[in-house]
Amino acid sequence: MAPCFPSATVTRAPQQETAAELDPPVLLQSGAVGDSCPQHSLPSPGCHDRAVLLYEYVGKRIVDLQHTEVPDAYRGRGIAKHLAKAALDFVVEEDLKAHLTCWYIQKYVKENPLPQYLEHLQP
């Protein structure tokens, strides 16, 4: 049986459920999330742990990056870092403004003060 890796999900607001999944070796792909809770996507076969980054559109072009969570068993492997990067790259690509509610993403931006990220932050 193949090893079970966690998948990581970038999840939008409850009204607009979408996701980007992170599967080894750290490939970002688009996918759909389940109909129930916005923080949980459809599980990979044999896997039940999920890392999530919850975000919500709070204005026409403003996204609030609200929360990241990685299961205890998978912490310390850089998964939250990849979620933060994917979310910020999305903000840049879509030319949005980001409000950073999530403390981890605030930390990520401080450690990676790339001009393209900084110019898309909402003051």
Order of alpha helices (4+ residues) and beta strands (2+ residues): beta-beta-beta-beta-beta-alpha-beta-alpha-alpha
